[in-house]
């Protein structure tokens, strides 16, 4: 039987560990002060965005994808699997294919929650015996740096990521996977819904472009 490529094992390892620790974030969630103080509560009374179907929130459909769906569109899923299995390969410091000494770098991009979760993910993934030995995982997320702090491709947040890459012995040209989890600090100051959600959308779009600008070999976010 033909063994799965190392890149497939690496992505499967990532997916398995992420599923154990990740949770679905709501774009903006207002917590009552009493709810924060009372640890006996098991619910805030809010319905998660992905559980709204067939309902809506302020006339907007829920779900993670259009029409309230929570499953990725088939074409989108197929494209992601193709990238994971056929396009992610070990690269040298200049971004050239190097099957022997090359590295596959995965980073995180986000704020405090992101770095807290990712710092737990890193040792879990590193301890996985199926992890590709050429996979290097670097926590680039930074406390206090919300989506607005990543919207500029020249922002200091990106410089911090690159410094951490250097400390890990890898380069921006080797980054191919990013775990992105972003939010806006004080969303209500950006305007009533849906305005603050639209601001986050704009920032997420900018962050996706910045990933490609700063890490030209990135394949999956």
N, C-alpha and C positions, 0 to 999 in steps of 0.2 A: 504494500500500500504506500502511495506517495505521501510523504509528510507535508503538512501545511507549511508554507513559507514562514520564515521567522517574523516577517512583518505582520502576517495574519495572527501569529501567536502573541505578538506584542500588542496588537489592537484588541484581541480578545481578552488579554490580561487586563488592559486598561478598562475595557468595558465592564468586565466582571467586578473589578474593584470599585469602579465608580458606582455601579448599581447598588453596592452594599452601603455606600456612605452618602450618596447624593440625594438631594431632595428637590422637588419642584418649587421654585420661588415665584411668588406673585409679584407683578410689576410694582405695586405699592400696596402696603397693608397697614392700616391704622389700628394700633393696639390700644385698648383702654388701659388706663393706669392701673386700675384694680386687677385687670387680667394679668398684668406683668407681676404683680405682687403676690397673687394667689396661685401657688404652685399646685393646688389640688385640681385646678381646672384642666379639662382635657380637650376643650374646644373654645375658640374665640368667637364662634358664631358666624364666621365668614366662610363662604364656599370657595374652595380653590378654583382658580381660573380654568384648570383642566377638567373640573367636575361640573361645570355649568351646563353643558349640553343636556337637553335641548333649550335650556334657559339662556339668559343673557345678563350682562352687567351694564346698566345704563344704556340699553339698546345696542350694546356691542356683544357679538357672539363670543363664547368662551373657546376653550380648546387650545392646543398648541399649534394647530395648523388651520387653514381656512375651512369654513363651514362647520366649525366646532369639532373637527377631527383631532384625535390625539396620536394617530399613527402617521408617520412621514409619508408623503406622496410616493408611490412606487418608483418614479423616475429619480426622485431626490435620494431615496434610500439606495437605489442601484448605483447611482453615481458615487455615493459615499463608500459603498462596499468596494467598488472598482478602485477608488483612490487608495483605500486601505490595503487592498491585496496586490495591486499592480503598480502603484505610483510612489509609495513610500519606500525608500531604499536608503541604505547607509551612505552618508555623504562625508567627504573630507572637509577640512576647514574652509575650503573655497567653494563648497557646494557641489563638487564633482562626485560622481558615483565611485565609491570605494568599498567593495564588498568585504575586504579584509580588515581594514583599519578605520572604516567610516563609522559615523554615529548617527542615530536617529534621535532628535531632541524634541521633547514635549515640554511645553511651558504652561503656566497658569497666568491669567490676566484678569485682574479684578481688585476688589477691596478687602476689608478685614475678614468678612465671612469666607471669602474665596481662599485666602491664605490659611485660615484656620482649618478649613476642610482639606485643602490640598496638602498641608503639612502632615495630616493624618494619612492621606492617600499615598504619599511618597513611600513611607516605610512598608505599607501593605503591598504596594506594587513591587517594590524592590525585593521583598521576601518571597514573591511568587516564583516557584521553580520554573514556570513556563515563560517567564519574562525573557525577552530577547536581550542577550548580554550587551548588544550594541545600542540599546535604548537608554538614553540619559534623561532623567526627569528633573526639571528645574522649576522651583516655585518663584514665579515672577510677580505674583499678586502682592499688594502693599496696603497696609492698614491706613484708613483715612483717605484713600484715593478712589473716589467714586468714578462713574462713567465720564463725567466732564473732564477729569484729570487725564483721561486716555484719548480724548477726541482729537488732540493735536498730535500729528506724527512726530513732532520734535519735542514733545513734553518731557519733563524730567522723569516721568514714570518709565518711559521706554529706555532711557539711559540707565535706570536702576536695573531693569531686566537684563540689559546687555552686560552690566557689571557682574551680575550673578551668573550669567552664561560664562563669562570669562573665568570666574572663580571655579566653575565646574569643569573647565578645560575644554569648552566647546565654543562655537561661534554662531552668530545670527544666521549664517548661511546654512547651518545644519538644522535649524528649527523647522519642523514639518507638521507638528500637531500642537494645537492650543486649546486649553480648557478655559472658556470664557464665562465668567459669572459677574454681572455688573448690576448696579443700582444707582439711583440718584439720592444724594443726601438732601433731606428736607424737600421731598417732591411737591408738597403743597405750595412752596414758595415759587414754583415754576408755573403755577396756574392750576385751575380746577381740571379734573378729569374731563376730556381725554388729553388735555394739553400737556400735562407732565409726562404722560405715557408716550406722547408723540416726541417730546424732547429726548426721552430715553431711546426711542427708536432711532432718532437722528444720530445720537451719540453711538449707538450700536453699529449703525451703518458706517460711521466714520472709523470706528475701531476695527471693523472688518477690513476696510481699505488700508488702515495703518498697519495691520498685521502683514498684508501683502507687500506694503512698501518697505517695512523694516525687516521682514523675513521672506524674501522672494521665493523661497522653496517651500513655503507652507502649503499644506494640502487639505488639512481638516481643522475646523474650529467647532 
